[in-house]
Amino acid sequence: MDTFTTIAILFTISSLISYINNRYVKLPGTIGIMVIAIVISILILISGKIFPEAFNFFKEVTSSVDFTRTLLDVMLAFLLFASALHFDFEKLKAQKLPILILSTVGVVGSTTIFGFLFFWTLPFFGIDVPLLYCLLFGALISPTDPVAVLSVLKKSRIPASLETIIGGESLFNDGVGILLFVTLRELTEDTSTVFTWSHTLMLFAQEVFGGVILGVGFALICMYLIRRITELQTILMITISMVMGISVVGGLLHVSIPLAAVTAGLMLSNVKLGETEDSRPLNELLDKIWGLIDDLLNTILFVMIGLQVAIIHFYSAYWMISICAIVFVLIARAFSITVPAILLGRKLALPYNRIAIVIWAGLRGGISVALALSLPFSEFKPMIVSVSYIIVVFSIIVQGLTLNKVVDKLVD
């Protein structure tokens, strides 16, 4: 199936699912879209023996989309740039300490706790997985997903300060999460590779600082150009070209594309543009257009997540493991947030009665599934992919739908 046909079918499916959700189901946008996509996938799988041609066509469409490359190399930069563009930079600065702690210490702590809990539990199911693979699983599932988190926060009643902390954490923790994932994946791919702090710090500098520098460089060029014109079409094309450039150059230089996109978005969010010829504010128009781009890509992404049911193998033995993994993810996040909150006290500016909100709002999403699918083939990959997917579905549907209830109970 050629690329254009695949895109056309995927776009049409996304449009229909979005219509069904808005017209009949009426669940919060991204959650409802993913739920309907999963239900459709399950129904097609069940009816596969009755309508084999329809099943094979559906599976061909789903398989023809490289989910990992589409998300990580194409869509992610656009989604993160659009999210960062709407962020209040001053509010982000005011909450910089809790965001920094949660996006670094929180991710490392969660990865370690989850990895060991998973490693100690698997023998009870008759499965032996090396500790390194359990930690690798922890690295891909621990960072909160900015796309999932920010899409749910739009409809939540979370206080503004907590929303900034949770949203900021999700924007910045990818750098640390991907660093841990890449480092551990190298160790699993080549057993002769020895872990060294110098190599890890070099990789960290390349990924994180390289990503930030790339984002600053592209943003400065973009800012220089758009400040000198008042035509919305040209300004929009320049910003889109900038995001595409970040994706391409970031991939070539092996630096963090997510951090580069976030950095560029935050810088451009503070740029004051003029007005169009008919006196319409350019900043407001640009925000609205990028908001539409964000909503459109979110819809397609969550449909793609839902449709993955058709190509991921779920074995009965994985369901109990998945339930344990969901509990471990929540325990790991709880410890990695509560311990810094106790140690730093008032400096973290995170009241104890609101820690539970931050824990429950830490949604996982498509990035975890994409990283799991990117793992090299091994006997452990099918289990990691399946369990990751179930954790993501639970996170988005259950945590996403109940977040406001948790907020109502814990916020004074």
C-alpha positions as CSV (number, residue, x, y, z in Angstrom):
1,M,0.0,0.0,0.0
2,D,1.5,3.3,-1.1
3,T,2.1,6.2,1.4
4,F,-0.6,8.5,0.2
5,T,-3.3,5.8,0.3
6,T,-2.2,4.9,3.9
7,I,-2.4,8.5,5.0
8,A,-5.8,9.0,3.3
9,I,-7.3,5.9,5.0
10,L,-5.8,6.8,8.4
11,F,-7.1,10.4,8.1
12,T,-10.6,9.2,7.1
13,I,-10.7,6.7,10.0
14,S,-9.6,9.5,12.4
15,S,-12.3,11.8,11.1
16,L,-15.0,9.2,11.5
17,I,-13.9,8.2,15.0
18,S,-13.7,11.9,16.0
19,Y,-17.3,12.4,14.7
20,I,-18.6,9.4,16.5
21,N,-17.0,10.5,19.7
22,N,-18.3,14.1,19.4
23,R,-21.8,13.1,18.2
24,Y,-22.6,10.0,20.4
25,V,-19.9,8.9,22.9
26,K,-19.0,12.3,24.2
27,L,-15.9,11.3,26.2
28,P,-13.1,13.8,26.6
29,G,-11.5,14.2,23.1
30,T,-8.3,12.1,23.0
31,I,-9.6,9.5,25.5
32,G,-12.8,8.9,23.6
33,I,-11.0,8.7,20.3
34,M,-8.6,6.0,21.6
35,V,-11.4,4.1,23.3
36,I,-13.4,3.9,20.1
37,A,-10.3,3.0,18.0
38,I,-9.6,0.1,20.5
39,V,-13.2,-1.1,20.3
40,I,-13.2,-1.0,16.5
41,S,-9.9,-2.9,16.5
42,I,-11.2,-5.6,18.9
43,L,-14.4,-6.0,16.9
44,I,-12.5,-6.5,13.7
45,L,-10.2,-9.0,15.3
46,I,-13.2,-10.9,16.7
47,S,-14.9,-10.9,13.3
48,G,-11.7,-11.8,11.4
49,K,-12.8,-15.4,10.7
50,I,-16.1,-14.2,9.4
51,F,-14.7,-11.4,7.2
52,P,-11.1,-12.4,6.5
53,E,-10.7,-9.9,3.7
54,A,-11.8,-6.9,5.9
55,F,-9.5,-8.1,8.6
56,N,-6.5,-8.5,6.3
57,F,-7.1,-5.0,4.8
58,F,-7.3,-3.5,8.3
59,K,-4.2,-5.2,9.4
60,E,-2.4,-4.1,6.2
61,V,-3.3,-0.5,6.9
62,T,-2.1,-0.7,10.5
63,S,1.1,-2.5,9.6
64,S,1.9,-0.1,6.8
65,V,2.3,2.7,9.3
66,D,5.7,2.6,11.1
67,F,4.4,3.8,14.5
68,T,7.8,4.3,16.0
69,R,9.2,6.4,13.2
70,T,6.0,8.3,12.6
71,L,5.7,9.4,16.2
72,L,9.3,9.9,17.2
73,D,10.7,11.3,14.0
74,V,7.7,13.2,12.5
75,M,4.8,14.0,14.8
76,L,6.5,14.4,18.2
77,A,8.4,17.6,17.3
78,F,5.2,19.3,16.0
79,L,3.1,18.2,19.1
80,L,5.8,19.4,21.6
81,F,6.4,22.7,19.8
82,A,2.6,23.4,19.7
83,S,2.3,22.6,23.4
84,A,5.3,24.7,24.4
85,L,4.1,27.6,22.3
86,H,1.0,27.8,24.6
87,F,3.0,27.6,27.8
88,D,3.4,30.6,30.0
89,F,7.2,31.0,30.3
90,E,7.0,33.1,33.5
91,K,4.9,30.5,35.3
92,L,7.3,27.8,34.2
93,K,10.2,29.8,35.7
94,A,8.3,30.2,38.9
95,Q,8.0,26.4,39.2
96,K,11.5,25.5,37.9
97,L,12.7,23.6,41.0
98,P,9.8,21.0,41.2
99,I,9.9,20.6,37.4
100,L,13.6,20.0,37.4
101,I,13.4,17.5,40.3
102,L,10.5,15.6,38.8
103,S,12.0,15.4,35.3
104,T,15.4,14.2,36.5
105,V,15.5,12.6,39.9
106,G,11.9,11.5,39.5
107,V,12.6,9.6,36.2
108,V,15.8,8.0,37.5
109,G,14.1,6.9,40.7
110,S,11.0,5.6,39.0
111,T,13.1,3.6,36.5
112,T,15.1,2.0,39.2
113,I,12.2,1.2,41.6
114,F,10.0,-0.2,38.7
115,G,12.9,-2.2,37.3
116,F,13.7,-4.0,40.6
117,L,10.0,-4.6,41.5
118,F,9.4,-6.1,38.0
119,F,12.6,-8.2,38.2
120,W,11.6,-9.6,41.6
121,T,8.0,-10.4,40.6
122,L,8.5,-12.2,37.3
123,P,9.8,-15.5,38.7
124,F,6.4,-15.9,40.4
125,F,5.0,-16.2,36.9
126,G,7.6,-18.7,35.8
127,I,9.4,-16.1,33.7
128,D,13.1,-15.1,34.1
129,V,14.1,-11.8,32.6
130,P,17.6,-10.2,33.2
131,L,17.6,-7.2,35.5
132,L,19.0,-5.1,32.6
133,Y,15.9,-5.7,30.5
134,C,13.6,-4.9,33.5
135,L,15.5,-1.6,34.0
136,L,15.2,-0.9,30.2
137,F,11.5,-1.5,30.6
138,G,11.5,0.9,33.5
139,A,13.3,3.6,31.4
140,L,10.7,3.5,28.6
141,I,7.6,3.5,30.9
142,S,8.7,5.9,33.6
143,P,8.7,9.3,31.8
144,T,5.3,10.8,31.6
145,D,4.1,11.4,28.1
146,P,3.8,15.1,27.2
147,V,1.2,14.5,24.5
148,A,-1.1,12.4,26.7
149,V,-0.6,14.6,29.8
150,L,-1.2,18.0,28.1
151,S,-4.2,16.7,26.1
152,V,-5.9,15.6,29.4
153,L,-4.8,18.7,31.3
154,K,-6.8,20.9,28.8
155,K,-10.0,19.4,30.2
156,S,-9.0,19.1,33.8
157,R,-9.8,21.2,36.9
158,I,-6.3,21.1,38.2
159,P,-5.1,24.3,39.9
160,A,-2.9,26.5,37.7
161,S,0.3,25.9,39.8
162,L,0.0,22.1,39.7
163,E,-0.9,22.2,36.0
164,T,2.3,24.1,35.3
165,I,4.4,21.6,37.3
166,I,2.8,18.5,35.7
167,G,2.9,19.9,32.2
168,G,6.4,21.2,32.6
169,E,7.6,17.9,33.9
170,S,6.1,16.0,31.0
171,L,7.8,18.4,28.5
172,F,11.3,18.0,30.0
173,N,11.5,14.5,31.3
174,D,11.9,12.9,27.9
175,G,15.6,13.9,27.7
176,V,16.4,11.9,30.9
177,G,14.1,9.1,29.9
178,I,15.5,8.7,26.4
179,L,19.1,8.9,27.8
180,L,18.4,6.1,30.2
181,F,16.7,4.1,27.5
182,V,19.5,4.6,24.9
183,T,22.2,3.7,27.5
184,L,20.5,0.6,28.7
185,R,19.6,-0.5,25.2
186,E,23.3,-0.3,24.2
187,L,24.2,-2.6,27.1
188,T,21.5,-5.1,26.1
189,E,22.5,-5.0,22.4
190,D,26.2,-5.5,23.1
191,T,27.0,-7.5,26.3
192,S,30.7,-6.6,25.9
193,T,29.9,-2.9,26.4
194,V,30.8,-1.8,29.9
195,F,28.8,0.9,31.7
196,T,31.0,4.0,32.4
197,W,30.0,7.3,33.9
198,S,32.1,9.2,31.3
199,H,30.2,7.6,28.4
200,T,26.9,8.2,30.1
201,L,27.7,11.9,30.8
202,M,28.9,12.4,27.2
203,L,25.7,10.9,25.9
204,F,23.7,13.1,28.3
205,A,25.5,16.2,27.2
206,Q,25.0,15.3,23.5
207,E,21.3,14.5,23.9
208,V,20.2,17.2,26.4
209,F,22.5,20.1,25.9
210,G,22.7,19.4,22.1
211,G,18.9,19.4,21.9
212,V,18.6,22.7,23.8
213,I,21.3,24.4,21.7
214,L,19.7,23.2,18.5
215,G,16.3,24.5,19.6
216,V,17.8,27.9,20.6
217,G,19.6,28.2,17.2
218,F,16.5,27.4,15.1
219,A,14.3,29.6,17.3
220,L,16.7,32.6,17.0
221,I,16.7,32.3,13.2
222,C,12.9,32.0,13.2
223,M,12.4,35.0,15.5
224,Y,14.7,37.1,13.4
225,L,12.6,36.4,10.3
226,I,9.0,36.5,11.7
227,R,9.5,39.8,13.5
228,R,10.1,41.6,10.2
229,I,6.9,40.5,8.4
230,T,3.2,40.8,9.1
231,E,1.8,38.1,6.7
232,L,0.4,35.3,8.7
233,Q,0.8,32.7,5.9
234,T,4.5,33.3,5.7
235,I,5.0,33.4,9.5
236,L,3.2,30.0,9.7
237,M,5.3,28.5,7.0
238,I,8.5,29.7,8.7
239,T,7.5,28.1,12.0
240,I,6.5,24.8,10.3
241,S,9.8,24.8,8.4
242,M,11.6,25.4,11.7
243,V,10.0,22.4,13.3
244,M,10.7,20.2,10.3
245,G,14.3,21.4,10.4
246,I,14.6,20.5,14.1
247,S,13.4,17.0,13.3
248,V,15.8,16.5,10.4
249,V,18.9,18.1,11.9
250,G,18.3,16.6,15.4
251,G,18.1,13.1,13.8
252,L,21.4,13.7,12.0
253,L,23.2,15.1,15.0
254,H,21.7,12.5,17.4
255,V,20.5,15.1,19.8
256,S,17.1,15.3,21.7
257,I,14.5,16.3,19.2
258,P,11.8,16.7,21.9
259,L,14.0,19.1,24.0
260,A,14.9,21.1,20.9
261,A,11.2,21.4,19.9
262,V,10.2,22.4,23.5
263,T,13.0,25.0,23.7
264,A,12.0,26.5,20.4
265,G,8.4,26.6,21.4
266,L,9.1,28.3,24.7
267,M,11.3,30.9,23.1
268,L,8.7,31.8,20.4
269,S,5.9,31.9,23.0
270,N,7.5,35.2,24.3
271,V,7.9,36.8,20.8
272,K,5.6,39.8,20.4
273,L,4.4,40.0,16.8
274,G,2.5,42.8,15.2
275,E,-0.9,42.9,13.5
276,T,-2.2,41.9,10.1
277,E,-3.3,44.5,7.6
278,D,-6.9,44.2,8.9
279,S,-5.7,44.8,12.5
280,R,-5.9,41.2,13.8
281,P,-3.2,40.3,16.3
282,L,-0.7,37.9,14.8
283,N,0.2,36.1,18.1
284,E,-3.4,35.2,18.7
285,L,-3.9,33.9,15.2
286,L,-0.7,31.9,15.2
287,D,-1.7,30.4,18.6
288,K,-5.0,29.3,17.2
289,I,-3.6,27.7,14.1
290,W,-1.0,25.8,16.0
291,G,-3.7,24.8,18.5
292,L,-5.6,23.3,15.6
293,I,-2.5,21.5,14.3
294,D,-2.0,20.2,17.8
295,D,-5.6,18.9,18.1
296,L,-5.4,17.3,14.6
297,L,-2.2,15.5,15.2
298,N,-3.4,14.4,18.7
299,T,-6.5,12.9,17.1
300,I,-4.5,10.9,14.5
301,L,-1.9,9.8,17.2
302,F,-4.5,8.4,19.6
303,V,-6.3,6.6,16.7
304,M,-2.9,5.1,15.8
305,I,-2.4,4.0,19.4
306,G,-5.9,2.4,19.4
307,L,-5.3,0.6,16.1
308,Q,-2.1,-1.0,17.4
309,V,-4.3,-3.7,19.0
310,A,-4.4,-5.3,15.6
311,I,-0.6,-6.0,15.4
312,I,0.5,-6.4,19.0
313,H,0.4,-10.0,20.3
314,F,-1.4,-10.4,23.6
315,Y,-0.8,-13.7,25.4
316,S,-3.0,-14.7,28.4
317,A,0.1,-15.0,30.6
318,Y,0.7,-11.3,30.1
319,W,-2.5,-10.0,31.7
320,M,-1.6,-10.7,35.3
321,I,1.9,-9.4,34.7
322,S,0.4,-6.2,33.2
323,I,-1.8,-5.7,36.3
324,C,1.3,-6.0,38.5
325,A,3.2,-3.6,36.2
326,I,0.5,-1.0,36.5
327,V,0.7,-1.2,40.3
328,F,4.5,-1.0,40.1
329,V,4.4,2.1,37.8
330,L,2.2,3.9,40.3
331,I,4.3,2.8,43.3
332,A,7.5,3.9,41.6
333,R,6.1,7.3,40.7
334,A,4.7,7.7,44.2
335,F,8.1,7.1,45.8
336,S,10.0,9.2,43.3
337,I,7.8,12.2,44.0
338,T,7.1,11.7,47.7
339,V,10.8,11.3,48.8
340,P,12.0,14.5,47.2
341,A,9.0,16.3,48.5
342,I,9.8,15.2,52.1
343,L,13.5,15.9,51.8
344,L,13.2,19.4,50.2
345,G,10.0,20.4,52.0
346,R,9.0,24.0,51.2
347,K,11.7,24.4,48.6
348,L,9.8,22.0,46.3
349,A,6.6,24.0,46.7
350,L,4.5,20.9,46.5
351,P,2.0,20.5,49.4
352,Y,1.6,17.0,50.7
353,N,-2.2,17.0,50.0
354,R,-1.5,17.6,46.3
355,I,1.2,15.0,45.8
356,A,-1.5,12.4,45.0
357,I,-2.7,14.6,42.1
358,V,0.7,14.8,40.6
359,I,1.1,11.0,41.0
360,W,-2.2,10.3,39.3
361,A,-1.7,12.9,36.6
362,G,1.5,11.2,35.4
363,L,0.0,9.6,32.2
364,R,2.0,7.4,29.9
365,G,1.3,7.5,26.1
366,G,2.4,6.8,22.6
367,I,6.1,7.5,23.3
368,S,6.3,4.5,25.6
369,V,4.7,2.2,23.0
370,A,7.0,3.7,20.3
371,L,10.2,3.1,22.4
372,A,9.0,-0.5,23.2
373,L,8.4,-1.2,19.5
374,S,11.9,0.2,18.7
375,L,13.6,-2.5,20.8
376,P,15.8,-4.9,18.9
377,F,14.2,-8.4,18.6
378,S,14.7,-10.6,21.6
379,E,12.7,-13.2,23.5
380,F,11.6,-10.5,25.9
381,K,10.4,-7.9,23.4
382,P,6.9,-9.3,22.9
383,M,6.2,-9.2,26.6
384,I,7.6,-5.6,27.0
385,V,5.6,-4.3,24.1
386,S,2.3,-6.0,25.2
387,V,2.6,-4.9,28.9
388,S,3.7,-1.3,27.8
389,Y,0.6,-1.1,25.7
390,I,-1.7,-2.2,28.5
391,I,-0.1,0.3,30.9
392,V,-0.6,3.1,28.4
393,V,-4.3,2.2,27.8
394,F,-4.9,2.0,31.6
395,S,-3.1,5.3,32.1
396,I,-4.9,7.3,29.5
397,I,-8.4,5.8,30.0
398,V,-8.6,5.1,33.8
399,Q,-6.3,7.8,35.1
400,G,-7.4,10.3,32.5
401,L,-11.1,9.8,33.1
402,T,-10.8,9.9,36.9
403,L,-8.3,12.7,37.3
404,N,-11.0,15.4,37.9
405,K,-12.5,13.2,40.7
406,V,-9.1,13.0,42.4
407,V,-8.7,16.8,42.0
408,D,-12.1,17.5,43.5
409,K,-11.4,15.3,46.6
410,L,-7.9,16.6,47.3
411,V,-8.1,20.3,46.4
412,D,-9.5,22.6,49.1
